[in-house]
Amino acid sequence: MKKLFLTAIVITSLFACKRNTEKKSEFDLVNAKKEIESANQNVKELLAKGDSIGFANSYTADAKFMESNQPSIVGKPKIQSFWTKLINAGATNINLTTLEVWGDENYITEEGLYDFKSKDGAALGNGKYIVLWKKEDGKWKLHRDISNTNLPLATK
């Protein structure tokens, strides 16, 4: 009786492990990377058009934008205000290069490089970034966005 009971437990455990493995394999990270790259292209196009509202809508409602040399900017309205100021100053050209992504069906972390220029092509900055993307209403949106520049600190 003991052997039968133990055999039943082992078989049940193996079946449960197999089902968990099958569920995890349903998420397609390669496709998710393509979706992130597409979202980045959309961000680039919105910035080029000067659309700070559309740009801010690329973020989750409770997003944080963490730029160098200032406190975190929290929430879509404040993120929109920040980008409106940059757009009005002529900063409308950004190139984003995804280096790597990892995560699951709820959150994707992206590591990448950025090159930021004014509308007339003047260099404004370049560096690296990490974005935590969150699935919201069926779309990947920026949830935490942090970047830092490769440019040296300005000295007097």
N, C-alpha and C positions, 0 to 999 in steps of 0.2 A: 504494500500500500504506500509505503514511504517513497519507493522508487517511482511509482506512478505519479505521485504528487509532485516530486521534484522534477520529473520529466515534463509535466504539464507547466510548471513554473518556468523552466528553461525555454520551452517552445513559445510560451506567451511572451517572455522577455525578448527573444529573438525576433518574433513577429513585430513587437512594438518598436524595436530598434530599426528594423527594416522600413516600417512606415514612417518614422521620423526622418530617416535618410532620404526617402522618396520625396517627402515634403520639402526638405531643404534643397534638393536638386531642381525643384520647379523654378526657383528664382534664377534668372539669366543675367549674370553680371555683365557679360559682353553687350547685351542689348541695353542694359541700364547705362553703361558707359556711353553708348550712342545717344541715348536720351539726354544725358548730362551735356554732351558735346552740342547737341541740338539746342538745348536750353541756353548754353553759353553763346551760341550764334545769335539766338534771339536777343539776348542781353546786349550784344555788340550792335545789332541793328537798331534796337530801341535807343541806345545811347547816341548812335550816329544821327538818328532822326530828332534827337533832343526831347525824347518822350520820357520825362522823369516819372510820370504816373505809371506807365507801362513797366518801366524799369523797376519801380518800387513794388509792383505787383508780382515780380519775379521772386519776391521774398515772402516767407511765412508771416502771419500776423504778429508773431512774437519774436521775429528775427533780431539778431544782433550783428551789426557791422563794426568790425574792430580794425580801425585804421591806425597806422603809426602816429605817435605824438599827440594823441587825444583820447578822451574817454570813449567807451563803447557807445555806439548810436543804436538805440533800442526802439523797435517798432517801425512799421511801414511809413507813417507820416514823417518821422524824423529822418529816416533813410531817404525818403523822397526829397525832403528839404535839402539835405546834404548834396544829393546828386543834382538838384535844380541849380544850386549855387555853382557847382563845377561846370555844368552844361552852359550856364549863362556866361561863365568865364572862358568858354571856348573849348572845354575838355570833352570832346565827343568821339574820340577814336581809341578803342581798346582792342587788343588782340589777346585772346586767352588760349593757352595751350594746355590741354589735359595730359598729365604725365602718368597718373595712376589713379584708379578708383578701387575701393573695397567697401563691403557692407552687405546689406540684405534688403529685403523688399520694403523696409520702413525707412532706413537711413543709408545714405551713401556718403562716404568721405572721398573727396577729390583733392589730389595734390596737383598743382599746376604752376605755370609761369604766366606773367602778364607783361604787356608792353603798352604803355599809355601815352597817347599823343594828343595834341590839340587839333582842331579842325584844319589848321594850315600845315600840320605835319611836324610841329616842334615837339621834341621829346619832353614829356612831363614826368616820366618815371618808368621803371621796369623792376620786376622783382618776382617773388614767389608767393603762393597763397595756399591756404587750406580752406575748403568749404565743406561744411556738413550740410548735405542736401536732405530734405525731409519730404516724404510723399504726403501731399495735401490735395484733397479733391482730385485724386488720380493723376496729379502732375508732380514732378520733382521741383521743389522750390528751395531757394537758399534759406537756410535756417541759422547757421553761424558762418560768418564770412570774415576771415582774418588774412591780412596780407602784410608783407614788409618789403621794403625796397632794397635793391642791390646797390643803390647809389650811396656814396660815402656821406657821412654827416657834414653839414656845412660848418666851416670854422671861420672865426673872425680874422 
